[in-house]
Amino acid sequence: MRIVSLQIKMAEYGKWLGKIGSDSRMMSTHVSLFAALFVCWQHGGFNSPFAVTRRKLMAHSRIASIATYHKCIRELDEFGYIHYKPSYHPKLGSLVYWTAE
């Protein structure tokens, strides 16, 4: 990946973090999960949509409770930060789309 393209992706991430920081609905678990989503996006070559698994996101975000994970991923979707498309298949990853600002 070119350096300029990586810098643009990092700038986009910075904008999203600024938006999350000013959103009073966001808790530390949301921010942590959002950071984990960024890591998975990066590992997937910055493509949208990108595949994620609950296990990987929980490990990256350090969220220990499955209920908390599901609550946070659902709320990130409801609040418009991502579009989450669960797969309901144990082997296939769910898809995450970044929403347009």
Secondary structure, 3 states (H helix, E strand, C coil): CCHHHHHHHHHHHHHHHHHHHCCCCCCHHHHHHHHHHHHHHHHCCCCCCEEECHHHHHHHHCCCCHHHHHHHHHHHHHCCCEEEECCCCCCCCEEEEECCC
